[in-house]
């Protein structure tokens, strides 16, 4: 483990150079890893582990779409694909990758298979941090660890196939065996992480929920829509409004500051763009900072977690969700976006 300086602050970081894949395989050579759930994170993590040479099986409800998806991905019923209970029984490491709501529902089935010395693995700090609300309390004689890739399971798999790695945080909530650190780092390397940075279950879930509701999804959609609407209300056509709001951001500017930082991107734009961006950065910061502060307080006090639990546990949740997503999909901005994407050179 190396200590690296991030903007003047030292942090613990593990790279693939200091903990190579061969070492990870050696650490986990006698382990059976059961990936429970095949929704968002399950496919990417399990396929990467399998391709990296680990002994991995999948546990999933029989008969559903995700069971069929697992079969289509090459998992063989009775050999590498099992019902949840059977997979948990066979495993020495249980990767609990169901949705937060499903984890609450399935927990009694998983808990009974957590015999001494096993490891319980999460990719989100939700269940443990809010244990008074989820009732997920692991036995004292198992390791409780976390690898949280900083992106979707789809991105994790796509970057793995490109020979790249998606950065992940790691945390140890409970070290019952004395092997928790080796186990969690080996798993982080095995699932395809770029580098691993240390956190806690609480910090992970607080930052994750804030990020999802903030710049990663909620805030970015709100900002994009506000600018698009302003342009449309002032007579700009949908294609122009979308290109100036979304297309240039995602296709031109994001790659620039992803590559070398925001300062480098500013330096490689026109002087007019530089001046305007620097002048308006402050007002946007001042307008949104109170919203982020309110959001973080709602996450920290558990209100956001409870809202998620309450809504996701409703029997008609999926139907209500689809109505909301359909409204987003059919909004003018994203209908314009669908046309713009089709017109990209790589699609013609």
C-alpha positions in Angstrom: 0.0 0.0 0.0 1.3 3.4 -1.0 0.6 6.8 0.5 -0.2 9.3 -2.3 -0.8 13.0 -2.1 -4.0 14.3 -3.5 -4.1 18.1 -3.6 -2.1 18.3 -0.4 -3.8 15.5 1.4 -2.2 12.0 1.9 -4.3 9.0 1.2 -3.8 5.2 1.2 -3.8 3.8 -2.3 -3.2 0.3 -3.8 -2.1 0.0 -7.4 -2.1 -3.0 -9.7 1.7 -2.7 -9.9 2.2 -3.3 -6.2 -0.6 -5.9 -5.9 -0.6 -7.6 -9.3 -3.2 -10.1 -10.6 -0.9 -13.1 -9.9 -0.8 -12.1 -6.2 -4.5 -11.7 -6.1 -5.0 -15.2 -7.6 -2.6 -16.6 -5.0 -4.5 -15.0 -2.1 -7.9 -16.3 -3.3 -6.7 -19.7 -4.7 -8.7 -21.7 -2.1 -11.8 -19.4 -2.1 -15.1 -19.9 -3.8 -16.6 -16.5 -4.7 -20.4 -16.4 -5.0 -21.8 -13.3 -6.7 -25.3 -12.9 -5.5 -27.4 -10.8 -7.9 -27.1 -10.3 -11.6 -28.5 -6.8 -12.1 -26.3 -3.7 -12.1 -22.9 -4.7 -10.6 -23.2 -8.5 -10.7 -22.5 -9.2 -14.4 -19.5 -7.0 -14.7 -17.8 -8.1 -11.5 -18.5 -11.8 -12.0 -17.4 -11.9 -15.6 -14.2 -10.0 -14.9 -13.5 -12.4 -12.0 -14.1 -15.4 -14.2 -12.0 -14.0 -17.0 -9.2 -13.2 -14.5 -9.1 -16.9 -13.5 -10.9 -16.9 -10.1 -13.2 -19.6 -8.8 -16.5 -17.8 -9.1 -20.1 -18.8 -9.2 -23.4 -16.9 -9.5 -26.4 -17.0 -7.3 -29.7 -15.8 -8.7 -33.4 -16.3 -8.5 -34.4 -19.1 -10.9 -36.8 -18.3 -13.7 -36.4 -14.6 -14.1 -34.9 -12.4 -16.8 -31.6 -12.0 -14.9 -31.3 -15.8 -14.6 -31.7 -16.1 -18.4 -29.2 -13.3 -18.8 -26.6 -15.2 -16.7 -27.1 -18.3 -18.8 -26.6 -16.2 -22.0 -23.4 -14.9 -20.5 -22.1 -18.4 -20.1 -22.9 -19.3 -16.6 -24.0 -23.0 -16.5 -26.9 -24.0 -14.2 -25.8 -26.6 -11.7 -22.1 -25.9 -12.4 -21.5 -22.2 -12.1 -25.1 -20.9 -11.7 -27.2 -21.7 -8.7 -30.2 -20.7 -6.6 -29.2 -18.0 -4.0 -29.2 -20.5 -1.1 -27.1 -23.1 -2.8 -24.5 -20.5 -4.0 -24.2 -19.0 -0.5 -23.7 -22.5 1.0 -20.9 -23.3 -1.5 -19.2 -19.9 -1.1 -16.3 -18.8 1.2 -16.8 -15.2 0.0 -20.4 -14.0 -0.7 -20.5 -10.9 -2.9 -23.8 -9.4 -2.0 -24.7 -7.4 -5.1 -28.4 -7.2 -5.1 -30.1 -3.8 -5.0 -30.4 -2.2 -1.6 -34.1 -3.1 -1.3 -33.5 -6.7 -2.4 -30.7 -7.1 0.1 -33.1 -6.3 2.9 -35.6 -8.9 1.5 -33.1 -11.7 0.9 -30.9 -11.1 4.0 -32.4 -13.9 6.2 -31.5 -16.4 3.5 -27.9 -15.2 3.2 -27.3 -14.7 6.9 -27.9 -18.4 7.7 -25.0 -19.4 5.4 -22.5 -17.0 7.0 -20.5 -19.5 8.9 -17.3 -18.6 10.8 -14.4 -17.5 8.6 -16.5 -16.6 5.5 -16.4 -13.1 4.0 -19.4 -10.9 3.2 -18.6 -8.4 0.4 -20.6 -5.3 -0.6 -20.1 -2.8 -3.3 -22.1 -0.1 -1.5 -22.1 1.0 2.2 -25.9 1.3 2.4 -26.9 -1.9 4.1 -24.2 -1.7 6.9 -24.3 2.1 7.4 -28.1 2.2 7.8 -28.3 -1.2 9.6 -30.9 0.2 12.0 -33.2 0.6 8.9 -32.1 -2.4 6.9 -31.7 -4.9 9.8 -28.6 -6.3 8.0 -26.2 -7.1 10.9 -23.5 -9.7 10.0 -22.3 -12.2 12.5 -19.2 -11.2 14.4 -17.1 -14.1 13.1 -17.1 -13.2 9.4 -15.1 -10.6 7.5 -17.2 -7.7 6.2 -15.5 -5.9 3.3 -16.3 -3.6 0.4 -15.1 -2.9 -3.1 -17.1 0.0 -4.6 -16.2 0.6 -8.3 -16.7 4.3 -9.2 -19.0 3.6 -12.1 -21.7 1.2 -13.3 -21.1 -2.5 -13.8 -21.4 -1.9 -17.5 -18.5 0.6 -17.4 -16.5 -1.8 -15.3 -16.9 -4.6 -17.8 -16.4 -2.3 -20.9 -13.2 -0.9 -19.5 -11.9 -4.4 -18.5 -12.4 -5.6 -22.1 -10.5 -2.5 -23.3 -7.6 -3.4 -21.0 -8.3 -0.6 -18.7 -9.4 -0.4 -15.1 -12.2 1.5 -13.3 -11.0 3.0 -10.0 -12.6 1.6 -6.8 -12.7 2.4 -3.2 -12.2 -0.3 -0.6 -13.2 -0.6 3.1 -13.1 -3.1 5.9 -15.9 -3.0 8.4 -15.1 -6.2 10.2 -11.9 -8.3 10.2 -12.7 -11.5 11.9 -10.1 -13.7 10.2 -7.1 -11.4 10.1 -7.2 -11.9 6.3 -9.7 -9.2 5.4 -7.2 -6.7 3.9 -5.6 -9.3 1.6 -9.1 -10.6 0.7 -10.6 -7.2 -0.2 -7.6 -6.0 -2.2 -7.3 -9.3 -4.1 -11.1 -9.0 -4.9 -10.6 -5.4 -6.0 -7.9 -6.4 -8.4 -9.9 -9.4 -9.5 -13.0 -7.4 -10.5 -11.0 -5.1 -12.7 -10.2 -2.0 -10.6 -7.7 0.5 -11.8 -6.4 1.6 -8.5 -8.0 1.2 -5.0 -8.4 4.0 -2.5 -9.3 3.5 1.2 -12.6 4.6 2.7 -15.2 3.5 5.2 -18.6 2.1 4.6 -20.2 5.3 6.0 -18.0 7.6 3.8 -18.7 5.5 0.8 -22.5 5.7 1.1 -22.5 9.4 2.0 -20.4 10.3 -1.0 -22.2 7.9 -3.3 -25.7 9.0 -2.5 -24.6 12.7 -2.7 -22.9 12.1 -6.1 -25.8 10.2 -7.6 -28.2 12.9 -6.7 -25.7 15.6 -7.5 -23.2 16.0 -10.3 -23.4 12.4 -11.6 -27.1 12.3 -12.3 -29.6 14.5 -10.6 -27.8 17.9 -10.7 -26.4 17.4 -14.2 -29.9 16.6 -15.6 -31.3 19.6 -13.8 -28.5 21.9 -15.2 -28.8 20.6 -18.7 -32.5 20.9 -18.8 -32.4 24.5 -17.4 -30.0 25.6 -20.1 -31.8 23.7 -22.9 -35.2 25.3 -21.8 -33.6 28.8 -21.7 -32.2 28.4 -25.3 -35.5 27.1 -26.6 -37.6 29.8 -24.9 -35.4 32.3 -26.7 -36.0 30.9 -30.1 -33.2 28.4 -30.6 -34.1 25.2 -32.5 -33.9 21.8 -30.7 -30.8 20.7 -32.6 -28.9 23.9 -31.7 -30.0 23.8 -28.1 -29.0 20.2 -27.6 -25.7 20.6 -29.3 -24.7 23.6 -27.2 -26.0 22.0 -24.0 -25.2 18.3 -24.2 -23.4 17.2 -27.3 -20.4 19.6 -27.1 -20.1 18.8 -23.4 -20.0 15.1 -23.7 -18.3 14.7 -27.0 -15.7 17.5 -27.0 -15.1 19.1 -23.6 -15.5 16.1 -21.1 -12.8 14.1 -22.9 -10.5 17.1 -22.6 -10.8 17.7 -18.8 -11.0 13.9 -18.2 -7.6 13.6 -19.9 -5.7 16.5 -18.3 -7.9 18.5 -15.9 -10.3 21.4 -16.0 -7.5 24.0 -16.1 -6.0 22.3 -19.2 -9.4 22.2 -20.9 -9.9 25.9 -20.1 -6.4 26.7 -21.6 -7.3 24.9 -24.8 -10.6 26.7 -25.4 -11.1 30.2 -27.0 -10.2 33.2 -24.9 -13.9 34.2 -25.0 -14.9 30.9 -23.6 -12.2 31.1 -20.9 -13.3 34.5 -19.7 -17.0 33.7 -19.6 -16.4 30.4 -17.8 -14.2 32.0 -15.2 -16.7 34.8 -14.6 -19.8 32.6 -14.4 -18.2 29.8 -12.3 -18.7 31.8 -9.1 -22.4 32.5 -9.5 -23.2 28.9 -10.4 -21.1 27.7 -7.4 -22.9 30.1 -5.1 -26.3 29.2 -6.4 -25.8 25.4 -6.1 -23.7 25.1 -2.9 -26.7 25.5 -0.6 -28.5 22.7 -2.5 -25.5 20.4 -2.1 -25.2 21.2 1.6 -28.9 20.4 2.1 -28.5 17.2 0.1 -25.6 16.0 2.2 -27.5 16.6 5.4 -30.4 14.6 4.1 -28.0 11.7 3.2 -26.2 11.9 6.6 -29.4 11.9 8.7 -30.7 8.9 6.9 -33.7 10.6 5.2 -32.5 9.8 1.7 -31.9 6.1 2.7 -35.4 5.8 4.1 -37.0 7.4 1.0 -35.1 4.8 -1.1 -36.2 1.9 1.1 -39.8 3.0 1.3 -40.2 3.6 -2.5 -38.2 0.6 -3.7 -40.1 -1.8 -1.5 -43.5 -0.9 -2.9 -45.0 -3.7 -5.0 -45.7 -1.3 -7.9 -42.3 0.4 -7.7 -41.1 -0.8 -11.2 -44.3 0.4 -12.9 -44.1 3.8 -11.3 -40.4 4.0 -12.2 -41.0 3.2 -15.8 -43.6 6.0 -16.0 -41.0 8.5 -14.7 -38.3 7.2 -17.0 -40.7 7.3 -20.0 -41.4 11.0 -19.3 -37.6 11.7 -19.2 -37.1 9.7 -22.4 -39.9 11.4 -24.2 -38.9 15.0 -23.2 -38.0 17.2 -26.1 -34.4 17.5 -25.1 -33.7 13.8 -25.1 -35.8 13.1 -28.2 -33.6 15.7 -29.9 -30.6 13.9 -28.4 -31.7 10.6 -30.0 -31.6 12.2 -33.4 -28.2 13.9 -32.8 -26.6 10.6 -31.7 -27.8 9.0 -34.9 -26.1 11.7 -36.9 -22.7 11.2 -35.4 -20.2 10.2 -38.0 -19.5 6.8 -36.4 -23.2 5.9 -36.9 -23.3 6.8 -40.6 
